[in-house]
Amino acid sequence: MIDVPWRRRAGDAPGKSLAAASRASLRAVLDAVAVIFPVECAGCAAPDRALCEQCRARISTGIHRQLLSDGTVAVSALPYEGHVRAMILAFKERGRTDVVRPLSRALRRAMEAAAADGPASVEVCTIPSTRPALRRRGYRPVELLLRSAGFRAARVLTVATATAEQKSLGKAQREGNLHGLFRATPLVRGRRFIIVDDILTTGATALEAARAITAAGGAVAAVATLAFTPRRAPKATSAAVVKHADSAPVDIRA
């Protein structure tokens, strides 16, 4: 007799059997799709999955809190290294939008943790992409992640001036290079925001975005990012790395 994976066996709980059947069915569908449309894991290059089970597990837990130089709390979901770095780069630079959903869950985790640390109601804004980056990619990565996570950002920041390439600069040089880069609309006055970005390195870009918002009369409750660069990140707060626990409900408004 063929062993049907969703057939209930004696002593099995109905819910447990149904869950196992659903997982088995999903794996069968994914296997069939992989035959027709070959794909490899965006994190580790394992065959047949956009994101393998091991890489999904790598992004399913963890929260890292740190303080920026102006005292703002920055909350990140993932360390930007190893397989996590590979999957984020694949999403941002190689068009692998098939990993948006699992990455968006990690970003939502950071956003909820950031919101739980501040006032009961906040809005979301993003750091704007430069025109060359938008032309190169054809999409705004952070806005795709937010949309998948169920949020829409208020577009309150614009790029006011050009800057030098940031990648080769140190922390102090980055901050000087970015000063005056962003301008916030006067409509931010009296509103509070969580600034959302993909990767936190030295914190210079987030600091400049916060400066622009506060200069226009708004307030910044926190910064939330998908990932942080461990070797270049700002000083971590006490109890900086916390395995994720469900946050209390908070009102994050678009």
C-alpha positions as CSV (number, residue, x, y, z in Angstrom):
1,M,0.0,0.0,0.0
2,I,1.3,3.5,-0.8
3,D,2.1,5.5,2.3
4,V,0.0,8.7,1.9
5,P,1.7,11.4,4.1
6,W,-1.6,13.0,5.1
7,R,-3.3,9.7,6.1
8,R,-4.2,9.8,9.8
9,R,-2.5,7.0,11.9
10,A,-3.8,5.6,15.1
11,G,-3.0,7.9,18.0
12,D,-2.2,10.9,15.9
13,A,-3.8,14.2,16.9
14,P,-5.9,15.6,14.0
15,G,-4.2,19.0,14.1
16,K,-0.7,17.5,14.1
17,S,-1.6,15.2,11.1
18,L,-3.1,18.1,9.2
19,A,0.0,20.3,9.8
20,A,2.3,17.5,8.7
21,A,0.2,16.9,5.6
22,S,0.3,20.6,4.7
23,R,4.1,20.7,5.0
24,A,4.4,17.6,2.9
25,S,2.1,19.0,0.3
26,L,4.0,22.3,0.2
27,R,7.3,20.4,-0.3
28,A,5.8,18.4,-3.1
29,V,4.6,21.6,-4.9
30,L,7.9,23.3,-4.4
31,D,9.8,20.2,-5.8
32,A,7.5,20.3,-8.9
33,V,8.0,24.0,-9.5
34,A,11.8,23.6,-9.1
35,V,11.8,21.1,-11.9
36,I,10.1,23.5,-14.3
37,F,11.8,26.7,-13.1
38,P,15.2,25.8,-11.7
39,V,16.3,28.1,-8.8
40,E,18.9,28.1,-6.1
41,C,18.7,29.4,-2.5
42,A,19.5,33.1,-2.4
43,G,21.5,32.5,0.8
44,C,23.6,29.4,0.4
45,A,23.0,28.4,-3.3
46,A,21.4,25.1,-2.4
47,P,19.3,23.8,-5.3
48,D,15.5,23.8,-5.8
49,R,14.4,26.5,-3.3
50,A,14.4,30.3,-3.4
51,L,15.3,30.1,0.3
52,C,16.1,26.7,1.8
53,E,14.9,25.7,5.2
54,Q,18.2,26.3,6.9
55,C,18.4,29.9,5.6
56,R,14.8,30.5,6.6
57,A,15.8,29.4,10.1
58,R,18.8,31.8,10.0
59,I,16.4,34.8,9.6
60,S,13.5,33.7,11.8
61,T,14.8,34.9,15.2
62,G,16.9,37.6,16.8
63,I,16.8,41.3,17.7
64,H,19.8,43.6,18.1
65,R,19.5,47.0,19.8
66,Q,22.1,49.8,19.7
67,L,22.4,53.5,20.3
68,L,23.3,56.0,17.6
69,S,25.5,58.9,18.5
70,D,22.5,61.2,19.0
71,G,20.9,58.8,21.5
72,T,18.4,57.3,19.1
73,V,17.7,53.6,19.5
74,A,18.3,51.5,16.4
75,V,16.8,48.0,16.2
76,S,17.9,45.4,13.6
77,A,16.7,41.9,13.0
78,L,19.8,40.3,11.4
79,P,23.6,40.4,11.4
80,Y,24.7,41.4,7.9
81,E,27.2,38.6,7.4
82,G,27.5,35.1,5.9
83,H,24.4,33.6,4.3
84,V,22.2,36.5,5.5
85,R,24.4,39.0,3.7
86,A,24.3,36.8,0.5
87,M,20.5,36.7,0.5
88,I,20.1,40.4,1.1
89,L,22.6,41.2,-1.7
90,A,20.7,38.8,-4.0
91,F,17.4,40.7,-3.2
92,K,18.9,44.2,-3.5
93,E,21.3,43.8,-6.4
94,R,20.4,40.6,-8.4
95,G,16.6,41.0,-8.6
96,R,15.8,38.1,-6.3
97,T,12.4,39.5,-5.3
98,D,11.3,35.9,-4.6
99,V,12.8,36.3,-1.1
100,V,10.8,39.4,-0.2
101,R,8.3,37.6,2.0
102,P,10.7,35.9,4.4
103,L,12.9,39.0,4.6
104,S,9.9,41.2,5.3
105,R,8.9,39.1,8.3
106,A,12.4,39.8,9.8
107,L,12.0,43.5,9.1
108,R,8.6,43.6,10.7
109,R,10.1,41.9,13.8
110,A,12.6,44.8,14.1
111,M,9.9,47.4,13.5
112,E,7.6,46.0,16.1
113,A,10.5,45.9,18.6
114,A,11.4,49.5,17.8
115,A,7.8,50.6,18.2
116,A,7.4,48.8,21.5
117,D,10.3,50.9,22.9
118,G,8.6,54.2,22.1
119,P,5.2,56.0,22.0
120,A,2.0,54.1,21.4
121,S,1.4,55.4,17.9
122,V,4.1,56.2,15.3
123,E,4.4,56.5,11.5
124,V,6.8,54.8,9.2
125,C,9.2,56.6,6.8
126,T,12.0,55.3,4.7
127,I,15.4,56.7,3.6
128,P,15.0,57.6,-0.1
129,S,16.9,55.7,-2.8
130,T,19.2,57.7,-5.0
131,R,18.2,58.0,-8.6
132,P,21.1,55.9,-9.9
133,A,20.2,53.1,-7.5
134,L,16.6,53.2,-8.5
135,R,17.5,53.1,-12.2
136,R,19.9,50.2,-11.6
137,R,17.5,48.0,-9.6
138,G,14.2,49.1,-11.1
139,Y,12.6,49.0,-7.6
140,R,13.0,50.3,-4.1
141,P,14.0,47.4,-1.9
142,V,12.8,48.8,1.5
143,E,9.4,49.8,0.1
144,L,9.0,46.3,-1.3
145,L,9.8,44.8,2.1
146,L,7.4,47.2,3.8
147,R,4.6,46.4,1.4
148,S,5.0,42.7,2.0
149,A,5.0,43.3,5.7
150,G,1.7,45.2,5.5
151,F,3.0,48.7,5.8
152,R,3.2,51.7,3.5
153,A,5.8,54.5,4.3
154,A,5.0,58.2,4.4
155,R,7.3,59.8,1.8
156,V,8.5,62.7,3.9
157,L,12.3,62.7,3.0
158,T,13.9,63.8,-0.3
159,V,17.5,63.8,-1.5
160,A,18.6,67.4,-1.4
161,T,22.2,67.2,-2.6
162,A,24.7,64.7,-4.1
163,T,27.4,63.0,-2.0
164,A,30.6,61.0,-2.5
165,E,30.5,57.2,-2.4
166,Q,30.0,56.0,1.2
167,K,31.4,52.5,1.1
168,S,35.1,53.4,1.6
169,L,34.5,56.0,4.3
170,G,34.9,55.7,8.0
171,K,32.2,56.7,10.6
172,A,33.3,60.4,11.0
173,Q,33.8,60.8,7.2
174,R,30.4,59.3,6.5
175,E,28.6,61.7,8.8
176,G,30.4,64.7,7.3
177,N,29.8,63.5,3.8
178,L,26.0,63.0,4.4
179,H,25.3,66.2,6.3
180,G,22.6,68.1,4.5
181,L,21.8,65.2,2.1
182,F,18.1,64.9,3.1
183,R,15.3,67.4,3.3
184,A,12.1,66.7,5.1
185,T,8.7,68.1,4.1
186,P,7.2,70.7,6.6
187,L,4.3,68.3,6.9
188,V,6.3,66.3,9.4
189,R,5.8,68.9,12.1
190,G,4.2,67.4,15.2
191,R,4.5,63.8,13.9
192,R,6.6,60.9,15.2
193,F,8.4,58.4,12.9
194,I,10.3,55.2,12.9
195,I,12.9,55.5,10.2
196,V,13.2,52.2,8.3
197,D,16.2,51.1,6.2
198,D,17.7,47.9,4.9
199,I,21.2,47.9,6.5
200,L,22.7,49.8,9.3
201,T,26.5,50.3,9.1
202,T,27.9,53.2,11.0
203,G,24.5,54.8,11.5
204,A,25.5,57.9,9.5
205,T,22.6,57.7,7.0
206,A,20.0,57.2,9.7
207,L,21.4,60.1,11.7
208,E,21.1,62.4,8.7
209,A,17.5,61.3,8.1
210,A,16.7,62.0,11.8
211,R,18.4,65.4,11.6
212,A,16.3,66.4,8.6
213,I,13.0,65.3,10.3
214,T,13.7,67.0,13.6
215,A,14.9,70.2,11.7
216,A,11.5,70.3,10.1
217,G,9.7,69.9,13.4
218,G,9.1,66.2,13.5
219,A,10.3,63.6,15.9
220,V,12.1,60.3,15.6
221,A,11.0,57.5,17.9
222,A,13.6,54.9,16.7
223,V,15.3,53.4,13.7
224,A,14.5,49.9,12.4
225,T,16.5,48.0,9.9
226,L,16.5,44.6,8.4
227,A,20.2,44.0,9.2
228,F,23.3,45.6,10.8
229,T,27.0,45.3,10.0
230,P,28.5,43.9,13.2
231,R,32.1,45.3,12.7
232,R,31.0,48.8,11.8
233,A,27.8,49.2,13.9
234,P,27.4,51.9,16.6
235,K,27.8,50.9,20.3
236,A,25.3,48.3,21.4
237,T,23.0,49.0,24.3
238,S,23.0,46.8,27.3
239,A,21.2,43.5,26.6
240,A,21.8,44.3,23.0
241,V,21.2,40.9,21.4
242,V,17.9,39.4,22.4
243,K,16.3,36.3,21.0
244,H,13.0,37.3,19.6
245,A,9.9,37.2,21.8
246,D,6.6,38.4,20.5
247,S,6.2,42.2,21.0
248,A,3.1,43.7,22.6
249,P,0.7,45.1,20.0
250,V,1.7,48.6,18.8
251,D,0.1,51.0,16.3
252,I,2.5,51.6,13.5
253,R,0.6,53.9,11.0
254,A,1.5,54.5,7.4
